[in-house]
Amino acid sequence: MPTLTPSSDEMRSRTVRFDAIQPKKARLDAGEGVPAELLEKIAANAIYLYMAPAGMGGTNQNPGITGPSGLTVNVCRCPPGDGPLLHAHDRTTETFMTIKGAFDISWGDRGEHSTRLNAFDMISIPPKVMRTFRNTENEESVLLVLIQGDNRDVAADIQYAPEVGMDVERDYGIAARKKLESFGWRFDAQLGSKQAVE
């Protein structure tokens, strides 16, 4: 196999600098008209999209770098007590690794099961499992989040319970709900889970 030597410019296009990446919340509030307060309610406080496949829609616009098919790489910075609402991914696997601090990872239709991830601990949540994470520390914690699936799955594969959609509509209006749905976020998770098959 012949090796390659990319130019410095090419390698710069494959590098993400933290001080140059904007959290999803700020991008969506500014460019998509989704109130930051709504995103804070249902998603982690600051989600940085480091890498996503080319041409991804949904909330995967403007990744730091374009990466391989079927993988997104995110970093979540969460103040104490912060994390997303319980949600599922229908067709993708979501893997969490604590970089700084600690997180409780909960799963099950009501989040009835949980484990604590300390720094550099990792857990991989399979498709169709309701899950969430919460910073359990008294200071900011940082979580690496990898989402894997085929290209169509990675961008628009988030489901919440129907009552979350009703809450969004009640508190922020039908237009906000429809905007989230336009990203592929759904409010139709069918709770009443079956035991997972190994």
C-alpha positions as CSV (number, residue, x, y, z in Angstrom):
1,M,0.0,0.0,0.0
2,P,1.4,3.4,-1.0
3,T,1.2,6.0,1.8
4,L,-0.1,9.5,1.5
5,T,1.3,12.8,2.8
6,P,-1.5,15.4,3.0
7,S,-0.6,19.0,2.8
8,S,-0.8,21.3,5.8
9,D,-3.8,23.0,4.3
10,E,-5.6,19.6,3.9
11,M,-4.8,18.7,7.5
12,R,-6.1,22.1,8.7
13,S,-9.4,21.3,7.0
14,R,-9.4,18.1,9.1
15,T,-8.8,19.9,12.4
16,V,-11.4,21.3,14.8
17,R,-10.4,24.0,17.3
18,F,-12.6,24.3,20.3
19,D,-12.5,28.1,20.3
20,A,-13.8,28.1,16.7
21,I,-16.8,25.8,17.1
22,Q,-20.2,27.1,18.1
23,P,-22.6,25.0,20.2
24,K,-25.7,23.7,18.5
25,K,-28.0,25.7,20.8
26,A,-26.5,29.0,19.6
27,R,-26.6,28.0,15.9
28,L,-30.2,26.9,16.1
29,D,-31.4,29.9,18.1
30,A,-29.7,32.3,15.7
31,G,-30.2,30.6,12.4
32,E,-33.2,28.3,12.8
33,G,-35.5,30.2,15.1
34,V,-35.6,27.6,17.9
35,P,-35.5,29.4,21.3
36,A,-32.4,28.6,23.3
37,E,-34.6,28.1,26.3
38,L,-36.5,25.2,24.5
39,L,-33.3,23.5,23.5
40,E,-32.0,23.8,27.1
41,K,-35.1,22.1,28.3
42,I,-34.9,19.0,26.1
43,A,-31.2,18.8,25.2
44,A,-27.9,19.2,27.0
45,N,-26.7,22.7,27.7
46,A,-23.9,23.0,25.2
47,I,-23.5,20.4,22.4
48,Y,-20.6,20.9,20.1
49,L,-20.8,19.0,16.8
50,Y,-17.2,18.1,16.0
51,M,-17.7,15.8,13.1
52,A,-20.6,14.5,10.9
53,P,-20.9,13.0,7.5
54,A,-21.1,15.3,4.4
55,G,-24.6,16.5,3.5
56,M,-26.3,15.7,6.8
57,G,-29.5,17.6,7.6
58,G,-31.3,17.9,10.9
59,T,-29.4,19.4,13.7
60,N,-26.1,18.2,12.2
61,Q,-25.5,21.3,10.1
62,N,-22.1,22.8,10.1
63,P,-19.9,20.2,11.8
64,G,-16.4,21.2,12.7
65,I,-15.2,18.7,10.1
66,T,-16.7,16.4,7.6
67,G,-16.1,12.8,8.6
68,P,-16.9,9.3,7.6
69,S,-20.3,8.0,6.8
70,G,-22.5,6.9,9.7
71,L,-20.7,8.6,12.6
72,T,-21.2,11.9,14.4
73,V,-18.9,13.1,17.2
74,N,-20.2,15.5,19.8
75,V,-18.9,17.0,23.0
76,C,-21.5,18.1,25.6
77,R,-20.5,20.6,28.3
78,C,-23.0,20.4,31.1
79,P,-23.3,22.6,34.3
80,P,-24.3,20.8,37.5
81,G,-27.5,18.9,37.2
82,D,-27.8,19.4,33.4
83,G,-28.6,16.8,30.7
84,P,-31.2,16.1,28.1
85,L,-34.7,14.8,28.6
86,L,-35.2,11.0,28.3
87,H,-35.2,10.1,24.6
88,A,-34.5,7.1,22.3
89,H,-32.7,6.6,19.0
90,D,-34.7,4.2,16.8
91,R,-31.8,3.1,14.5
92,T,-28.6,4.4,15.9
93,T,-26.2,3.4,18.8
94,E,-25.2,6.2,21.1
95,T,-22.0,5.8,23.1
96,F,-21.1,8.0,26.0
97,M,-17.6,8.6,27.5
98,T,-17.0,11.0,30.4
99,I,-14.0,13.2,29.7
100,K,-14.3,15.4,32.8
101,G,-16.4,15.0,36.0
102,A,-19.1,12.4,36.3
103,F,-22.5,11.6,34.7
104,D,-25.4,9.4,35.7
105,I,-26.5,7.5,32.6
106,S,-30.2,6.4,32.9
107,W,-32.2,4.1,30.7
108,G,-35.6,2.4,30.5
109,D,-39.0,3.9,29.6
110,R,-38.9,6.1,32.8
111,G,-35.1,6.1,33.3
112,E,-35.5,3.5,36.0
113,H,-32.1,2.0,35.5
114,S,-28.8,3.9,35.9
115,T,-25.1,3.7,36.2
116,R,-22.5,6.4,37.1
117,L,-19.7,7.2,34.6
118,N,-16.6,8.7,36.1
119,A,-13.8,10.2,34.0
120,F,-12.9,7.9,31.1
121,D,-15.7,5.4,31.7
122,M,-17.8,4.5,28.7
123,I,-21.2,3.0,28.0
124,S,-22.9,2.2,24.6
125,I,-26.7,2.4,24.4
126,P,-28.3,0.3,21.7
127,P,-31.1,1.5,19.4
128,K,-34.7,1.7,20.8
129,V,-33.7,2.2,24.4
130,M,-34.9,5.4,26.2
131,R,-31.8,7.1,27.7
132,T,-30.6,10.3,29.3
133,F,-27.5,11.6,31.1
134,R,-27.1,14.1,33.9
135,N,-24.0,15.8,35.3
136,T,-23.8,14.7,39.0
137,E,-20.9,17.0,39.9
138,N,-20.9,20.4,41.5
139,E,-19.0,21.9,38.6
140,E,-19.1,21.5,34.8
141,S,-18.7,18.0,33.4
142,V,-17.8,17.1,29.8
143,L,-19.2,14.1,27.9
144,L,-18.0,12.7,24.6
145,V,-21.0,11.4,22.5
146,L,-20.6,9.2,19.5
147,I,-23.7,8.3,17.4
148,Q,-23.3,5.5,14.9
149,G,-25.7,4.3,12.1
150,D,-26.1,4.6,8.4
151,N,-26.0,8.1,6.9
152,R,-29.7,8.7,6.9
153,D,-30.0,7.6,10.6
154,V,-27.3,9.7,12.2
155,A,-29.0,13.1,11.7
156,A,-32.6,12.6,12.4
157,D,-33.1,9.7,14.8
158,I,-34.3,11.2,18.1
159,Q,-37.6,10.2,19.7
160,Y,-39.2,11.6,22.8
161,A,-42.3,10.5,24.6
162,P,-45.6,12.0,23.3
163,E,-46.0,14.1,26.5
164,V,-42.7,16.0,25.7
165,G,-44.2,17.1,22.3
166,M,-47.4,18.2,24.1
167,D,-45.2,20.2,26.6
168,V,-43.2,21.8,23.8
169,E,-46.4,22.8,22.0
170,R,-48.0,24.2,25.2
171,D,-45.0,26.1,26.3
172,Y,-43.5,27.3,23.0
173,G,-46.3,26.9,20.4
174,I,-47.0,24.6,17.5
175,A,-44.4,26.4,15.3
176,A,-41.6,25.4,17.7
177,R,-42.7,21.8,17.7
178,K,-42.9,21.7,13.9
179,K,-39.5,23.2,13.7
180,L,-38.0,20.5,15.9
181,E,-39.9,17.9,13.8
182,S,-38.4,19.4,10.7
183,F,-35.0,18.4,12.1
184,G,-36.3,14.8,12.4
185,W,-37.0,14.9,16.1
186,R,-40.1,12.9,16.9
187,F,-42.5,12.9,19.8
188,D,-44.0,9.4,19.3
189,A,-41.8,7.0,21.3
190,Q,-43.9,4.0,22.1
191,L,-43.3,3.4,25.8
192,G,-43.9,0.0,27.3
193,S,-40.6,-1.6,26.5
194,K,-39.9,-5.2,26.1
195,Q,-36.9,-6.9,27.6
196,A,-33.8,-6.5,25.4
197,V,-32.7,-9.6,23.5
198,E,-28.9,-10.3,23.7
